[in-house]
Amino acid sequence: MNSFSECSYESTHAMCMLYLGIGTLALLANFINLGMYTLSKDSRKRYMSFIPLEFGELINSVSFIHTGMGRLNELYSGHMYSPVTVHTCFYERYWPHAMILGTEIPALFLILTAVERTVRFKTLSNKIQPPSLPS
């Protein structure tokens, strides 16, 4: 019976292939979305807040590919199961940075979009005068 703490070459290899597959699929989907959003002036105007989010998701999909390739490289070289310090992982391997940035950049764009919409709503609501009641 396999438990969560057990690691095998096959399961790690399958996880790396899953990362590569998801990253590639997401990369293609994000390119299609960006192409659709930037196709015409009207769609660029209509989907203006989605375009930065798609760029963030594009970075996220590239980070999945980097992580899959990095872990697969470590697996093939035989260093995947050797003990590693946090310092070594952070300064000598490239995929932890990609994974951190890949997940945080879309969240940052969502926060910026929410702030922009809030500011826009507040400025528009300040400009609109309520109708005066007849006396």
Salt bridges, closest charged atoms under 4 A:
ASP42 OD2 - ARG46 NH2 3.49
GLU74 OE1 - ARG93 NH2 3.23
GLU116 OE2 - ARG120 NH2 2.42
